[in-house]
């Protein structure tokens, strides 16, 4: 897969999740078996706002010719997606959420592995 395609997929997925977290966080959390009060909903909205911002950057850099900018975005995503995977897996293994929560764990894993590939195994953006 080309890097530009991978960045596009991640940008769309991240923007959709970010928008849902920003606008209707209770729906997404409840769907995954997580119930929270107003504080949790506010934190989810903040998380959604960050998702949107980070993935707008991802969308804008997907066809960039400046490889140094692209490399920085890849590094940021490698760290973010890897940490997200660890946190999501630890939460699931601790009993958080229902079986749909595994989709979050797997999504983070797929993007973490993909970005690690572009960061380390294929260092030049394609």
C-alpha angles and dihedrals in degrees: 000000000000119000092237090057092048091049091049093051092047092047093052095045092045093046092050093048091044092051093049091048091049098046106027108012094155091061095053094043094047091047087058093046097257119131121187143160131245093289092057091047091051091050090048090052091050089049089050091052090053091048090054094048095045092047094048085059089048091051093049095049096046093097099025118140092205102094094190091061091046091049090054092052090048091051092048091051092045090057096039097046093043093051090044090054093050093048094045093047092048090049093050093046088051088058101261117151133355130281092287087066087073087072089064091050092049093045091055090046094051093050093042092053092044094051092043087054092052091042099049114008097040105027098175115073114243 
